[in-house]
Amino acid sequence: MSTKKLIVALDFSNSEEVSQIINFLNPEKCILKVGLQLYLAEGKSILDLLTNKGFEIFLDLKLHDIPNTVNKAVEEIAQFNILMTTIHLQGGAEMIEAAKSAAGNTKILGVSLLTSLDENDTSELYGNSFDDQFMKLITLAKSSSVDGIVCSPKELISLHDLNKIKVVPGIRNTQTNDDQKRTMTSQEAYAQGADYIVVGRPITQANNIEAAIEEYLV
C-alpha cells in the first residue's frame, strides 16, 4: 500500500477546477479522492488526468447494488490506476465478496455509517442506536474479505482490534460549520489509529494550499 497518509478530496464539478488545484498539490505527499459528483461530470477522463499527473487515486463511489452489478462495476474500476474504492457494508456479505473477486490490485473499503449521520438519524433509519448499528457493520467487515473500512474519527477508539485499513473523513484542524457532524483533528485521528485521513475544503479552499497540506501530514 501507499506510504502516503493524506487523501485530498477533490470536491469539484469539473476538470477545469481540478486542474487549477492540483498544480498546488504534490503526488509525493498526497493521494487524491474522486467522488461521485466529479466522476459523473468527467467520467474516466478525470482518472486519466490525475494518473498522468502522477497521483494515486481513491475513487469514492460508495457502490451499493446487487452483487453481480457491483462485481461488474469493480471490474471496470480495476482497469484504472485506482488505489482504493468504496462499497457500502450494508450491501451485505455476498456483495462484499463480489466486489473483492473483481478488484485485482485495487483495495476495497467498506463504508460504515456516513459522517453526516448522528444518533437521531440511526434511530430514525434503523430503529437502532448509533453504536449498535455501527458495530453490526464492523462485525460484518471483520468476517469478510474487505480490505478496510471508512469510518468517522469518533469510531476509531472502538476499532483498535480491527486489523484492516482505516480511512477517516471528517478531519478538521480548525472548527468549521459544514455537513460533517463527527470530526477530529488530524493528529488525534492518527493517534487513534487512522491509516489514512481525508481532507477536502480545509485544504482545497485554503488561501495557502501548500501550507494547509503541511498541517495535515503525519
Stockholm file with secondary structure:
# STOCKHOLM 1.0

chainA/1-218         MSTKKLIVALDFSNSEEVSQIINFLNPEKCILKVGLQLYLAEGKSILDLLTNKGFEIFLDLKLHDIPNTVNKAVEEIAQFNILMTTIHLQGGAEMIEAAKSAAGNTKILGVSLLTSLDENDTSELYGNSFDDQFMKLITLAKSSSVDGIVCSPKELISLHDLNKIKVVPGIRNTQTNDDQKRTMTSQEAYAQGADYIVVGRPITQANNIEAAIEEYLV
#=GR chainA/1-218 SS CCSCCEEEECCCSSHHHHHHHHTTCCTTTEEEEEEHHHHHHHTHHHHHHHHHTTCCEEEEEEECSCHHHHHHHHHHHTTSSEEEEEEEGGGCHHHHHHHHHTCTTSEEEEECSCTTCCHHHHHHHHSSCHHHHHHHHHHHHHHSCCCEEECCGGGGGGCTTCCSEEEECCBCSSCCCSSCCSCBCHHHHHHTTCSEEEECHHHHTCSSHHHHHHHHCC
#=GC SS_cons         CCSCCEEEECCCSSHHHHHHHHTTCCTTTEEEEEEHHHHHHHTHHHHHHHHHTTCCEEEEEEECSCHHHHHHHHHHHTTSSEEEEEEEGGGCHHHHHHHHHTCTTSEEEEECSCTTCCHHHHHHHHSSCHHHHHHHHHHHHHHSCCCEEECCGGGGGGCTTCCSEEEECCBCSSCCCSSCCSCBCHHHHHHTTCSEEEECHHHHTCSSHHHHHHHHCC
//
